[in-house]
Amino acid sequence: MVPLSFSVVGDEEIEAVRASLQKLVPGVEPQSIKPAPIPGIYEVVLEGQVFYLSQDGRYMVQGQLVDLATRTNLTEERLKVIRAAAISNLDEQNMIVFGPKQAKHTVNVFTDIDCGYCRQLHQHIEEYNALGLKIRYLAFPRAGIGSSSYDKAVEVWCAKDPHQAMTQAKAGKSVEDTAKCENPVADQFKLGQSLGVNATPTLMLEDGTVLPGLVRPQALVNLLEQKVAAHP
């Protein structure tokens, strides 16, 4: 017997769901459609988000799907895969990276220049690095594109020395040697939105796990080591 989570369906069923989806959001192509563990319900990934749709398009479920037998949040597990893929496809050259190339762990941080907890995190950047953590900053000005925080992020990314500029900006100082340049700030902000980021700092691990808020250096290392021990 084939498990429900791996239910076999034909192209006709998938196309029927696709047609139903087109009625709801015309012209938008989903990233994937596949059977959910619940018979008659399909998992749809659209613009980085997961929801569930009946084949006829009459019923839509938004929320967390949990397998009570295994205590597994199936929605979150799927989102982790989506986040991990999105992060792995990014070019590190478009990030501001603090830490060694050969780090024990890499942590992606969606950050806002004016965010208090983001500034606290950066105050400990040398401690994160000393513990073997590479911090990769992605811009997420919470007030949105065109805001003062957005402009500050652009100044940092376009500075002659972005690392020094980040440290200055996080200390509330004006960024020196600013210039206009092609920059990834808007794209990173939109990426964060598509991945469900709505606050800063948001830490995103390589496996797609999200840690909202400030996590102190040693606590972060402990958590990462626990994850490695659990999945050697």
Phi, psi and chi 1 to 4 in degrees:
 res  aa     phi    psi   chi1   chi2   chi3   chi4
   1 MET       -  132.8 -179.9  177.1  178.5      -
   2 VAL   -81.1  128.0  178.5      -      -      -
   3 PRO   -59.6  149.8  -20.4   31.2      -      -
   4 LEU   -58.4  -36.2  -73.3  176.7      -      -
   5 SER   -67.9  -11.8   56.5      -      -      -
   6 PHE  -124.6   34.8  -63.8   95.4      -      -
   7 SER   -56.8  139.3  -61.8      -      -      -
   8 VAL   -93.0  122.9  176.8      -      -      -
   9 VAL  -131.0  158.8  -63.6      -      -      -
  10 GLY   -92.7  173.7      -      -      -      -
  11 ASP   -61.6  -31.1  -67.9  -19.7      -      -
  12 GLU   -63.0  -41.4  -68.3 -177.0    3.5      -
  13 GLU   -64.6  -43.7  -71.3   88.7  -17.3      -
  14 ILE   -63.8  -41.2  -64.2  -63.7      -      -
  15 GLU   -66.8  -32.8  -72.4  -52.8  -48.3      -
  16 ALA   -64.7  -41.0      -      -      -      -
  17 VAL   -65.9  -42.0  177.4      -      -      -
  18 ARG   -60.2  -42.0 -168.7 -176.2  -56.2  -83.6
  19 ALA   -64.6  -40.2      -      -      -      -
  20 SER   -63.4  -39.5  -61.9      -      -      -
  21 LEU   -66.1  -37.5 -176.5   63.5      -      -
  22 GLN   -62.6  -29.6  -76.3  -64.0  -45.6      -
  23 LYS   -69.8  -32.3  -65.0  177.4 -177.5  177.8
  24 LEU   -78.5  -44.8  -65.5  172.5      -      -
  25 VAL  -133.4   81.2  -78.4      -      -      -
  26 PRO   -58.2  136.2  -22.6   33.9      -      -
  27 GLY    81.7   -2.5      -      -      -      -
  28 VAL  -101.1  125.2  177.6      -      -      -
  29 GLU   -96.1  124.0 -175.6   65.1   23.8      -
  30 PRO   -70.2  154.0   27.9  -35.4      -      -
  31 GLN   -73.1  -35.0  -68.6  167.6 -108.2      -
  32 SER  -161.9  153.6   70.2      -      -      -
  33 ILE  -136.2  127.1  -60.0  173.1      -      -
  34 LYS  -152.2  160.9   68.3  176.1 -174.3  178.4
  35 PRO   -62.5  137.4  -18.5   30.2      -      -
  36 ALA   -83.9  166.4      -      -      -      -
  37 PRO   -63.4  -16.0  -23.3   34.8      -      -
  38 ILE   -90.2  123.4  -55.8  171.4      -      -
  39 PRO   -55.1  133.6  -25.2   34.7      -      -
  40 GLY    85.9   -3.7      -      -      -      -
  41 ILE  -115.8  141.9  -59.6  -63.8      -      -
  42 TYR  -121.8  139.3  -67.1   79.2      -      -
  43 GLU   -83.5  129.4  174.9 -157.4  -82.7      -
  44 VAL  -121.5  128.7  178.7      -      -      -
  45 VAL  -106.8  118.8  177.8      -      -      -
  46 LEU  -136.2  119.2 -176.6   64.9      -      -
  47 GLU    52.3   43.6  -63.4 -177.5  -13.3      -
  48 GLY    80.4    1.2      -      -      -      -
  49 GLN  -114.2  154.0  -59.2  -57.8  -53.8      -
  50 VAL  -114.4  130.8  175.2      -      -      -
  51 PHE  -144.9  177.5   62.8   92.8      -      -
  52 TYR  -127.0  139.6  -55.2   92.7      -      -
  53 LEU  -137.3  138.1 -169.5   67.2      -      -
  54 SER   -75.3  157.3   62.4      -      -      -
  55 GLN   -59.4  -36.3 -170.9  179.0   53.8      -
  56 ASP   -83.8   -0.7   60.1    6.4      -      -
  57 GLY    76.7    7.8      -      -      -      -
  58 ARG   -78.7  -36.6  179.5  174.2  178.0  178.7
  59 TYR  -116.7  132.7  -59.7  102.5      -      -
  60 MET  -128.1  136.2 -177.8  175.5   71.6      -
  61 VAL  -118.0  124.2  178.7      -      -      -
  62 GLN  -115.3  126.6  -71.2 -178.7  -65.8      -
  63 GLY   147.3 -167.4      -      -      -      -
  64 GLN   -94.8  128.1  -53.8  -65.0  -49.5      -
  65 LEU   -99.3  118.4 -178.9   61.8      -      -
  66 VAL  -117.8  130.7  178.5      -      -      -
  67 ASP   -86.3  104.8 -175.5  -24.1      -      -
  68 LEU   -69.2  -24.3  -64.7  178.3      -      -
  69 ALA   -67.8  -36.1      -      -      -      -
  70 THR  -109.1   -3.4   62.1      -      -      -
  71 ARG    59.2   37.2  -56.2  -69.7 -178.2  179.2
  72 THR  -107.2  127.6  -57.9      -      -      -
  73 ASN   -81.7   98.0 -174.3  -34.2      -      -
  74 LEU   -66.9  -33.7  -59.7  177.5      -      -
  75 THR   -66.0  -46.4  -55.8      -      -      -
  76 GLU   -64.4  -38.1  176.9   58.0   23.7      -
  77 GLU   -61.6  -39.4  -70.8  -59.7  -51.0      -
  78 ARG   -68.5  -41.6 -173.4   72.7  173.0  104.3
  79 LEU   -63.7  -35.6  -74.2  169.9      -      -
  80 LYS   -60.4  -42.0  -77.1  171.2   60.0  177.8
  81 VAL   -62.4  -42.8  171.8      -      -      -
  82 ILE   -64.0  -45.4  -65.9  168.4      -      -
  83 ARG   -64.2  -45.0  -63.9 -174.8 -158.0  114.3
  84 ALA   -60.0  -41.4      -      -      -      -
  85 ALA   -66.0  -41.7      -      -      -      -
  86 ALA   -64.4  -42.3      -      -      -      -
  87 ILE   -69.2  -39.9  -68.8  -64.2      -      -
  88 SER   -66.5  -22.7   67.9      -      -      -
  89 ASN   -84.5   -5.8  -73.3  -29.6      -      -
  90 LEU   -78.7  150.1  -64.9  177.1      -      -
  91 ASP   -91.1  120.6 -172.7  -13.3      -      -
  92 GLU   -60.6  -22.5 -164.0  170.0  -86.9      -
  93 GLN   -65.1  -20.8  -68.7 -175.1   -8.8      -
  94 ASN   -91.5    3.3  -69.6  -33.3      -      -
  95 MET  -107.6  165.4  -53.3  175.8 -172.2      -
  96 ILE  -105.5  112.0  -61.4  177.6      -      -
  97 VAL  -110.7  129.5 -178.8      -      -      -
  98 PHE  -116.4  120.8  -72.0   80.6      -      -
  99 GLY   134.7  167.6      -      -      -      -
 100 PRO   -72.6  151.7   28.5  -35.8      -      -
 101 LYS   -63.4  -40.6  -70.6 -174.8  177.6  180.0
 102 GLN   -95.7   69.6  -59.1  -59.2  -37.6      -
 103 ALA   -89.0  157.8      -      -      -      -
 104 LYS   -68.4  -39.4  -67.6 -179.6 -178.6  178.3
 105 HIS  -143.7  149.7  -56.6  -76.1      -      -
 106 THR  -116.0  131.0  -62.7      -      -      -
 107 VAL  -125.8  126.0  179.5      -      -      -
 108 ASN   -93.3  132.3  -54.5  -78.2      -      -
 109 VAL  -125.5  114.8 -179.9      -      -      -
 110 PHE   -79.0  120.4  -75.7   90.7      -      -
 111 THR  -129.6  153.5 -168.9      -      -      -
 112 ASP  -122.7  129.9 -178.3  -44.8      -      -
 113 ILE   -56.9  -37.8  -61.0  -62.0      -      -
 114 ASP   -91.9   -0.8  -67.7  -36.4      -      -
 115 CYS   -76.0  126.0  154.4      -      -      -
 116 GLY   -60.0  -45.9      -      -      -      -
 117 TYR   -70.5  -29.1  -76.4  114.5      -      -
 118 CYS   -64.2  -39.3  -62.2      -      -      -
 119 ARG   -67.5  -38.7  -68.6 -176.3  172.5 -172.4
 120 GLN   -62.6  -42.7  -73.9 -170.9   41.7      -
 121 LEU   -58.3  -44.2 -173.8  152.8      -      -
 122 HIS   -69.3  -26.3 -166.7   71.1      -      -
 123 GLN   -61.2  -22.6  -71.6  172.7    5.0      -
 124 HIS  -105.6   16.6  -62.7  -81.3      -      -
 125 ILE   -59.7  -38.2 -164.0   68.1      -      -
 126 GLU   -66.5  -33.1  -68.2 -177.5   -0.7      -
 127 GLU   -69.8  -42.0 -172.0  176.9  -10.9      -
 128 TYR   -56.0  -48.4  -73.4  107.6      -      -
 129 ASN   -63.6  -41.8  -65.3  162.7      -      -
 130 ALA   -63.9  -26.3      -      -      -      -
 131 LEU   -87.4    6.1  -70.2  169.7      -      -
 132 GLY    90.2   17.7      -      -      -      -
 133 LEU  -101.6  131.4  -57.6 -177.3      -      -
 134 LYS   -99.3  122.2  177.9  163.1   66.0  173.6
 135 ILE  -101.3  121.0  -58.0  -62.9      -      -
 136 ARG  -110.8  112.1  -52.7 -162.6  -52.2 -178.5
 137 TYR   -83.2  133.8  -80.7  128.2      -      -
 138 LEU  -120.4  138.5  -63.7  157.9      -      -
 139 ALA   -76.8  131.1      -      -      -      -
 140 PHE  -144.5   75.3 -166.6   82.4      -      -
 141 PRO   -68.1  108.8   23.1  -31.1      -      -
 142 ARG   -59.9  -30.7  -65.7  171.4  -60.0  174.6
 143 ALA   -76.0   -7.3      -      -      -      -
 144 GLY    99.6  173.7      -      -      -      -
 145 ILE   -64.9  132.6  -64.2  172.9      -      -
 146 GLY    92.6   -5.5      -      -      -      -
 147 SER   -79.9  171.2   65.7      -      -      -
 148 SER   -61.0  -41.5  173.2      -      -      -
 149 SER   -64.5  -36.0  -66.5      -      -      -
 150 TYR   -63.0  -46.0  172.9   85.4      -      -
 151 ASP   -61.8  -38.5  -68.3  -20.8      -      -
 152 LYS   -65.8  -39.2  -69.1  176.4 -176.1  177.4
 153 ALA   -62.8  -41.2      -      -      -      -
 154 VAL   -63.4  -42.2  170.9      -      -      -
 155 GLU   -58.5  -42.1  -71.4  177.5   -5.0      -
 156 VAL   -65.1  -48.0  168.0      -      -      -
 157 TRP   -66.1  -27.5 -105.0 -100.5      -      -
 158 CYS   -96.3   -2.4  -70.8      -      -      -
 159 ALA   -66.0  156.1      -      -      -      -
 160 LYS   -60.7  -36.5  -69.4 -178.2  179.9  178.8
 161 ASP  -124.4   89.6 -174.7  -17.4      -      -
 162 PRO   -59.7  -32.0  -24.3   35.4      -      -
 163 HIS   -65.2  -48.0  -64.8   81.2      -      -
 164 GLN   -64.6  -40.0 -179.6 -178.7   -8.2      -
 165 ALA   -63.9  -38.9      -      -      -      -
 166 MET   -62.2  -44.6  178.1   68.1   80.7      -
 167 THR   -64.3  -41.3  -61.9      -      -      -
 168 GLN   -63.0  -47.6  -72.4  178.4  -30.7      -
 169 ALA   -64.8  -39.5      -      -      -      -
 170 LYS   -67.7  -19.8  -64.8  -79.1 -171.0 -179.1
 171 ALA   -91.9    4.6      -      -      -      -
 172 GLY    81.4   14.5      -      -      -      -
 173 LYS   -97.4  156.7  -60.6  176.9 -178.2  178.1
 174 SER   -69.8  144.5  -62.0      -      -      -
 175 VAL   -83.4  127.6  175.1      -      -      -
 176 GLU   -87.7  160.5  -59.6  174.6   -0.1      -
 177 ASP    55.6   46.4  -60.7  -37.6      -      -
 178 THR   -80.7  153.8   59.9      -      -      -
 179 ALA  -156.2  162.9      -      -      -      -
 180 LYS   -90.5  141.8  -69.3 -173.3  176.9 -179.2
 181 CYS  -159.7  166.9   69.1      -      -      -
 182 GLU   -67.3  129.5  -67.3  -68.0  -34.1      -
 183 ASN  -143.1  160.1   64.5   83.2      -      -
 184 PRO   -95.2    8.6   36.7  -36.0      -      -
 185 VAL   -58.9  -49.5  174.0      -      -      -
 186 ALA   -63.5  -43.1      -      -      -      -
 187 ASP   -64.5  -39.5  -72.7  -18.7      -      -
 188 GLN   -69.2  -36.8  -69.2  178.0    0.9      -
 189 PHE   -61.8  -45.6  175.8   70.0      -      -
 190 LYS   -66.3  -37.5  -67.5  174.1 -176.8  176.2
 191 LEU   -61.3  -46.8  171.8   66.3      -      -
 192 GLY   -57.2  -44.3      -      -      -      -
 193 GLN   -60.3  -42.6  -73.5 -175.8  -48.2      -
 194 SER   -66.7  -24.3   74.2      -      -      -
 195 LEU   -96.7    8.0  -62.8  178.7      -      -
 196 GLY    88.6   10.4      -      -      -      -
 197 VAL   -71.2  129.2  175.2      -      -      -
 198 ASN  -138.3    8.4   55.1   22.5      -      -
 199 ALA  -153.8  163.7      -      -      -      -
 200 THR  -133.1  150.3   53.3      -      -      -
 201 PRO   -74.3  146.2   29.2  -35.0      -      -
 202 THR  -116.5  119.5  -68.8      -      -      -
 203 LEU   -93.8  132.4  -76.9   59.8      -      -
 204 MET  -125.0  117.1 -162.2  166.2  -69.6      -
 205 LEU   -81.1  169.0  -52.2 -175.9      -      -
 206 GLU   -63.4  -27.0  -68.9  178.3  -71.4      -
 207 ASP   -88.0    5.5   68.5   -9.6      -      -
 208 GLY    92.2   -1.4      -      -      -      -
 209 THR   -66.2  137.4  -63.2      -      -      -
 210 VAL  -107.5  133.6  164.4      -      -      -
 211 LEU  -120.8  102.6  -56.4  174.2      -      -
 212 PRO   -77.5  139.5   27.1  -31.9      -      -
 213 GLY    90.3 -178.6      -      -      -      -
 214 LEU   -77.3  128.4  172.2   63.6      -      -
 215 VAL  -121.1  119.2 -176.6      -      -      -
 216 ARG   -62.0  154.0  -58.2  -71.3 -179.8 -179.0
 217 PRO   -51.8  -54.3  -29.6   36.8      -      -
 218 GLN   -66.9  -37.3 -170.1   59.8   57.5      -
 219 ALA   -63.7  -37.2      -      -      -      -
 220 LEU   -68.4  -42.6 -177.3   53.7      -      -
 221 VAL   -61.4  -44.7  168.3      -      -      -
 222 ASN   -58.8  -44.0  -67.4  -15.4      -      -
 223 LEU   -63.5  -44.3 -173.1  150.3      -      -
 224 LEU   -64.8  -39.6  -70.4  164.6      -      -
 225 GLU   -66.9  -36.1  -66.1  -61.3  -28.7      -
 226 GLN   -63.0  -40.3  -71.7  171.5    8.3      -
 227 LYS   -64.1  -40.9  -70.2  177.8   70.1   66.1
 228 VAL   -64.4  -42.5  170.0      -      -      -
 229 ALA   -64.8  -34.8      -      -      -      -
 230 ALA   -75.1  -27.6      -      -      -      -
 231 HIS  -131.6   70.3  -58.0   90.0      -      -
 232 PRO   -64.9      -   23.6  -31.8      -      -
